[in-house]
Amino acid sequence: MTRILKYTEYLYVAVAFFSLYRIFTDWNTDRQSAYLFIFFAAVSIGMFFFRRNYRKKFEQHKQDNQQ
């Protein structure tokens, strides 16, 4: 279970990098699209840290119950 949670964290990082790429390529041509990808990048980075914190708490809880 924790392995899957670890992979989904990095999926959010990949989405953030793709969004940043699209921001830089679309900034001068399609400003509205760039604003949408700014939103996607911000949400993806926030979700990365949220999921990372959740996974670490889950692992700590699991480790505490085994002792």
Beta strands, then each sheet from edge to edge (+ up, - down):
end
